[in-house]
């Protein structure tokens, strides 16, 4: 559930900012680090 919510948040950040789709993993990791959850690995 948390990952789905983070993914939707990241999609909105990309749609409404200067970030691009290739920044999605970076953004997910930053958000997860800020909320104290695990960082996703590739």
C-alpha distance matrix in Angstrom:
0.0 3.8 5.5 5.2 6.4 8.7 10.0 10.9 12.5 14.3 15.6 17.0 18.6 20.2 21.4 23.0 24.4 26.5 23.8 23.8 21.4 22.8 21.4 17.7 17.3 19.3 17.3 13.9 15.8 17.5 14.5 12.8 16.4 16.9 14.1 15.1 12.4 13.6 15.1 14.5 17.8 19.6
3.8 0.0 3.8 5.5 5.2 6.2 8.6 10.1 10.6 12.2 14.3 15.6 16.5 18.4 20.0 21.2 22.2 24.2 21.5 21.9 19.9 21.0 19.1 15.7 15.0 16.5 14.4 11.1 12.6 14.0 10.9 9.2 12.7 13.1 10.3 11.6 9.1 10.7 12.2 12.3 15.9 18.1
5.5 3.8 0.0 3.8 5.4 5.0 6.0 8.6 9.7 10.3 12.2 14.2 15.0 16.2 18.2 19.9 20.6 22.3 19.2 19.1 16.8 17.7 16.2 12.6 11.8 13.9 12.2 8.6 10.6 12.7 10.2 8.7 12.4 13.5 11.6 12.7 9.7 10.1 10.6 9.7 13.1 14.8
5.2 5.5 3.8 0.0 3.8 5.4 5.1 6.3 8.6 9.8 10.6 12.6 14.3 15.4 16.6 18.5 20.0 21.9 19.1 18.8 16.4 18.0 16.9 13.1 13.3 15.7 13.6 10.6 13.3 15.1 12.4 11.8 15.6 16.1 14.3 15.9 13.3 13.9 14.2 12.9 16.0 17.0
6.4 5.2 5.4 3.8 0.0 3.8 5.4 5.2 6.2 8.6 9.9 10.8 12.4 14.4 15.4 16.7 18.2 20.6 18.2 18.6 16.8 18.7 17.0 13.5 14.2 15.7 12.9 10.3 13.2 14.0 10.7 10.8 14.5 14.2 12.2 14.6 12.8 14.3 14.7 14.2 17.7 19.1
8.7 6.2 5.0 5.4 3.8 0.0 3.8 5.4 5.0 6.1 8.6 9.9 10.4 12.2 14.1 15.3 16.1 18.1 15.4 16.0 14.4 15.9 13.7 10.4 10.8 12.0 9.2 6.6 9.5 10.3 7.3 7.7 11.4 11.4 10.2 12.5 10.8 12.0 11.7 11.5 14.9 16.4
10.0 8.6 6.0 5.1 5.4 3.8 0.0 3.8 5.4 5.0 6.2 8.7 9.8 10.5 12.3 14.3 15.3 17.0 14.1 13.8 11.7 13.4 12.1 8.4 9.5 11.6 9.2 6.9 10.5 11.9 9.7 10.4 13.9 14.4 13.7 15.8 13.7 14.1 13.0 11.7 14.5 15.2
10.9 10.1 8.6 6.3 5.2 5.4 3.8 0.0 3.8 5.4 5.1 6.4 8.7 10.0 10.6 12.4 14.3 16.6 14.4 14.4 12.7 15.3 14.0 10.7 12.6 14.3 11.4 10.0 13.6 14.2 11.6 12.9 16.4 16.1 15.3 17.9 16.2 17.2 16.5 15.4 18.3 18.9
12.5 10.6 9.7 8.6 6.2 5.0 5.4 3.8 0.0 3.8 5.4 5.2 6.3 8.7 9.9 10.6 12.0 14.6 12.7 13.7 12.8 15.2 13.0 10.3 12.3 12.9 9.4 8.8 12.2 11.8 9.0 11.2 14.2 13.3 12.9 16.0 15.1 16.5 15.7 15.4 18.5 19.4
14.3 12.2 10.3 9.8 8.6 6.1 5.0 5.4 3.8 0.0 3.8 5.4 5.0 6.2 8.5 9.9 10.4 12.2 9.6 10.3 9.3 11.4 9.3 6.5 8.9 9.7 6.4 6.5 10.1 10.1 8.4 10.8 13.5 13.3 13.8 16.4 15.2 15.9 14.2 13.5 16.1 16.7
15.6 14.3 12.2 10.6 9.9 8.6 6.2 5.1 5.4 3.8 0.0 3.8 5.5 5.2 6.1 8.7 10.1 12.1 9.9 9.6 8.3 11.3 10.3 7.7 10.9 12.3 9.5 9.7 13.4 13.7 12.2 14.4 17.3 17.1 17.4 20.0 18.6 19.1 17.4 16.1 18.4 18.3
17.0 15.6 14.2 12.6 10.8 9.9 8.7 6.4 5.2 5.4 3.8 0.0 3.8 5.4 5.0 6.0 8.4 11.3 10.2 11.0 10.9 14.0 12.5 10.6 13.8 14.3 11.1 11.8 15.3 14.7 12.8 15.6 18.2 17.2 17.5 20.6 19.9 21.0 19.5 18.8 21.4 21.6
18.6 16.5 15.0 14.3 12.4 10.4 9.8 8.7 6.3 5.0 5.5 3.8 0.0 3.8 5.5 5.3 5.8 8.5 7.3 9.1 10.0 12.5 10.2 9.2 12.3 11.9 8.6 10.4 13.4 12.2 11.0 14.3 16.2 15.2 16.3 19.3 19.0 20.0 18.1 17.8 20.2 20.6
20.2 18.4 16.2 15.4 14.4 12.2 10.5 10.0 8.7 6.2 5.2 5.4 3.8 0.0 3.8 5.6 5.5 6.9 5.1 5.7 6.6 9.5 8.1 7.6 11.3 11.4 9.0 11.1 14.1 13.6 13.1 16.1 18.1 17.7 19.0 21.6 20.9 21.2 18.9 18.0 19.8 19.4
21.4 20.0 18.2 16.6 15.4 14.1 12.3 10.6 9.9 8.5 6.1 5.0 5.5 3.8 0.0 3.8 6.0 8.2 7.9 8.1 8.9 12.4 11.7 11.0 14.8 15.2 12.6 14.3 17.7 17.0 16.1 19.1 21.3 20.6 21.5 24.5 23.7 24.3 22.3 21.2 23.1 22.6
23.0 21.2 19.9 18.5 16.7 15.3 14.3 12.4 10.6 9.9 8.7 6.0 5.3 5.6 3.8 0.0 3.8 7.2 8.2 9.9 11.7 14.7 13.2 13.1 16.6 16.2 13.3 15.5 18.5 17.1 16.1 19.5 21.3 20.0 21.2 24.4 24.2 25.2 23.3 22.9 25.0 24.9
24.4 22.2 20.6 20.0 18.2 16.1 15.3 14.3 12.0 10.4 10.1 8.4 5.8 5.5 6.0 3.8 0.0 3.8 5.5 8.2 11.0 13.2 11.3 12.1 15.4 14.3 11.9 14.8 17.2 15.5 15.3 18.9 20.1 18.9 20.8 23.7 23.8 24.6 22.3 22.0 23.8 23.7
26.5 24.2 22.3 21.9 20.6 18.1 17.0 16.6 14.6 12.2 12.1 11.3 8.5 6.9 8.2 7.2 3.8 0.0 3.8 6.5 10.1 11.5 9.9 11.9 15.0 13.6 12.1 15.4 17.4 15.8 16.5 19.9 20.8 20.1 22.4 24.9 24.9 25.2 22.5 22.1 23.4 22.9
23.8 21.5 19.2 19.1 18.2 15.4 14.1 14.4 12.7 9.6 9.9 10.2 7.3 5.1 7.9 8.2 5.5 3.8 0.0 3.8 7.0 8.1 6.2 8.2 11.2 10.1 8.8 12.1 14.1 13.1 14.0 17.1 18.1 18.0 20.1 22.4 22.0 22.0 19.1 18.5 19.6 19.1
23.8 21.9 19.1 18.8 18.6 16.0 13.8 14.4 13.7 10.3 9.6 11.0 9.1 5.7 8.1 9.9 8.2 6.5 3.8 0.0 3.8 5.4 5.4 7.3 10.5 10.5 10.0 12.7 14.9 14.8 15.7 18.3 19.8 20.2 22.1 24.1 23.1 22.6 19.6 18.2 18.9 17.8
21.4 19.9 16.8 16.4 16.8 14.4 11.7 12.7 12.8 9.3 8.3 10.9 10.0 6.6 8.9 11.7 11.0 10.1 7.0 3.8 0.0 3.8 5.3 5.4 8.7 10.0 9.8 11.4 14.0 14.8 15.4 17.4 19.3 20.2 21.6 23.4 21.9 21.1 18.1 16.2 16.8 15.3
22.8 21.0 17.7 18.0 18.7 15.9 13.4 15.3 15.2 11.4 11.3 14.0 12.5 9.5 12.4 14.7 13.2 11.5 8.1 5.4 3.8 0.0 3.8 5.6 7.4 8.4 9.6 11.4 13.0 14.2 15.6 17.3 18.7 20.1 21.8 23.1 21.6 20.2 16.9 14.9 14.8 13.0
21.4 19.1 16.2 16.9 17.0 13.7 12.1 14.0 13.0 9.3 10.3 12.5 10.2 8.1 11.7 13.2 11.3 9.9 6.2 5.4 5.3 3.8 0.0 3.8 5.7 5.3 6.2 8.7 10.1 10.6 12.3 14.3 15.4 16.6 18.6 20.0 18.9 17.9 14.6 13.3 13.8 13.0
17.7 15.7 12.6 13.1 13.5 10.4 8.4 10.7 10.3 6.5 7.7 10.6 9.2 7.6 11.0 13.1 12.1 11.9 8.2 7.3 5.4 5.6 3.8 0.0 3.8 5.5 5.1 6.1 8.6 9.9 10.5 12.1 14.1 15.3 16.6 18.1 16.5 15.7 12.8 11.1 12.3 11.8
17.3 15.0 11.8 13.3 14.2 10.8 9.5 12.6 12.3 8.9 10.9 13.8 12.3 11.3 14.8 16.6 15.4 15.0 11.2 10.5 8.7 7.4 5.7 3.8 0.0 3.8 5.4 5.1 6.2 8.6 10.0 10.5 12.1 14.2 15.5 16.2 14.4 12.9 9.6 7.7 8.6 8.4
19.3 16.5 13.9 15.7 15.7 12.0 11.6 14.3 12.9 9.7 12.3 14.3 11.9 11.4 15.2 16.2 14.3 13.6 10.1 10.5 10.0 8.4 5.3 5.5 3.8 0.0 3.8 5.5 5.2 6.2 8.7 10.0 10.5 12.3 14.5 15.3 14.3 13.1 9.7 9.2 10.1 10.6
17.3 14.4 12.2 13.6 12.9 9.2 9.2 11.4 9.4 6.4 9.5 11.1 8.6 9.0 12.6 13.3 11.9 12.1 8.8 10.0 9.8 9.6 6.2 5.1 5.4 3.8 0.0 3.8 5.4 5.1 6.1 8.5 9.8 10.6 12.5 14.1 13.4 13.2 10.5 10.5 12.5 13.3
13.9 11.1 8.6 10.6 10.3 6.6 6.9 10.0 8.8 6.5 9.7 11.8 10.4 11.1 14.3 15.5 14.8 15.4 12.1 12.7 11.4 11.4 8.7 6.1 5.1 5.5 3.8 0.0 3.8 5.5 5.2 6.1 8.5 9.9 10.8 12.1 10.5 10.2 7.9 7.6 10.3 11.7
15.8 12.6 10.6 13.3 13.2 9.5 10.5 13.6 12.2 10.1 13.4 15.3 13.4 14.1 17.7 18.5 17.2 17.4 14.1 14.9 14.0 13.0 10.1 8.6 6.2 5.2 5.4 3.8 0.0 3.8 5.5 5.1 6.0 8.6 10.0 10.3 9.0 8.1 5.1 6.0 8.5 10.7
17.5 14.0 12.7 15.1 14.0 10.3 11.9 14.2 11.8 10.1 13.7 14.7 12.2 13.6 17.0 17.1 15.5 15.8 13.1 14.8 14.8 14.2 10.6 9.9 8.6 6.2 5.1 5.5 3.8 0.0 3.8 5.5 5.1 6.2 8.8 9.8 10.0 10.2 8.0 9.8 12.1 14.3
14.5 10.9 10.2 12.4 10.7 7.3 9.7 11.6 9.0 8.4 12.2 12.8 11.0 13.1 16.1 16.1 15.3 16.5 14.0 15.7 15.4 15.6 12.3 10.5 10.0 8.7 6.1 5.2 5.5 3.8 0.0 3.8 5.4 5.1 6.4 8.6 8.6 10.0 8.9 10.5 13.7 16.0
12.8 9.2 8.7 11.8 10.8 7.7 10.4 12.9 11.2 10.8 14.4 15.6 14.3 16.1 19.1 19.5 18.9 19.9 17.1 18.3 17.4 17.3 14.3 12.1 10.5 10.0 8.5 6.1 5.1 5.5 3.8 0.0 3.8 5.4 5.3 6.0 5.0 6.3 6.0 8.2 11.7 14.6
16.4 12.7 12.4 15.6 14.5 11.4 13.9 16.4 14.2 13.5 17.3 18.2 16.2 18.1 21.3 21.3 20.1 20.8 18.1 19.8 19.3 18.7 15.4 14.1 12.1 10.5 9.8 8.5 6.0 5.1 5.4 3.8 0.0 3.8 5.5 5.0 5.9 6.8 6.4 9.7 12.5 15.6
16.9 13.1 13.5 16.1 14.2 11.4 14.4 16.1 13.3 13.3 17.1 17.2 15.2 17.7 20.6 20.0 18.9 20.1 18.0 20.2 20.2 20.1 16.6 15.3 14.2 12.3 10.6 9.9 8.6 6.2 5.1 5.4 3.8 0.0 3.8 5.5 7.7 10.0 10.0 13.0 16.0 18.9
14.1 10.3 11.6 14.3 12.2 10.2 13.7 15.3 12.9 13.8 17.4 17.5 16.3 19.0 21.5 21.2 20.8 22.4 20.1 22.1 21.6 21.8 18.6 16.6 15.5 14.5 12.5 10.8 10.0 8.8 6.4 5.3 5.5 3.8 0.0 3.8 5.8 9.1 10.4 13.2 16.6 19.7
15.1 11.6 12.7 15.9 14.6 12.5 15.8 17.9 16.0 16.4 20.0 20.6 19.3 21.6 24.5 24.4 23.7 24.9 22.4 24.1 23.4 23.1 20.0 18.1 16.2 15.3 14.1 12.1 10.3 9.8 8.6 6.0 5.0 5.5 3.8 0.0 3.8 6.9 8.9 12.2 15.3 18.8
12.4 9.1 9.7 13.3 12.8 10.8 13.7 16.2 15.1 15.2 18.6 19.9 19.0 20.9 23.7 24.2 23.8 24.9 22.0 23.1 21.9 21.6 18.9 16.5 14.4 14.3 13.4 10.5 9.0 10.0 8.6 5.0 5.9 7.7 5.8 3.8 0.0 3.8 6.6 9.3 12.6 16.1
13.6 10.7 10.1 13.9 14.3 12.0 14.1 17.2 16.5 15.9 19.1 21.0 20.0 21.2 24.3 25.2 24.6 25.2 22.0 22.6 21.1 20.2 17.9 15.7 12.9 13.1 13.2 10.2 8.1 10.2 10.0 6.3 6.8 10.0 9.1 6.9 3.8 0.0 3.8 6.4 9.3 12.9
15.1 12.2 10.6 14.2 14.7 11.7 13.0 16.5 15.7 14.2 17.4 19.5 18.1 18.9 22.3 23.3 22.3 22.5 19.1 19.6 18.1 16.9 14.6 12.8 9.6 9.7 10.5 7.9 5.1 8.0 8.9 6.0 6.4 10.0 10.4 8.9 6.6 3.8 0.0 3.8 6.5 10.0
14.5 12.3 9.7 12.9 14.2 11.5 11.7 15.4 15.4 13.5 16.1 18.8 17.8 18.0 21.2 22.9 22.0 22.1 18.5 18.2 16.2 14.9 13.3 11.1 7.7 9.2 10.5 7.6 6.0 9.8 10.5 8.2 9.7 13.0 13.2 12.2 9.3 6.4 3.8 0.0 3.8 6.8
17.8 15.9 13.1 16.0 17.7 14.9 14.5 18.3 18.5 16.1 18.4 21.4 20.2 19.8 23.1 25.0 23.8 23.4 19.6 18.9 16.8 14.8 13.8 12.3 8.6 10.1 12.5 10.3 8.5 12.1 13.7 11.7 12.5 16.0 16.6 15.3 12.6 9.3 6.5 3.8 0.0 3.8
19.6 18.1 14.8 17.0 19.1 16.4 15.2 18.9 19.4 16.7 18.3 21.6 20.6 19.4 22.6 24.9 23.7 22.9 19.1 17.8 15.3 13.0 13.0 11.8 8.4 10.6 13.3 11.7 10.7 14.3 16.0 14.6 15.6 18.9 19.7 18.8 16.1 12.9 10.0 6.8 3.8 0.0
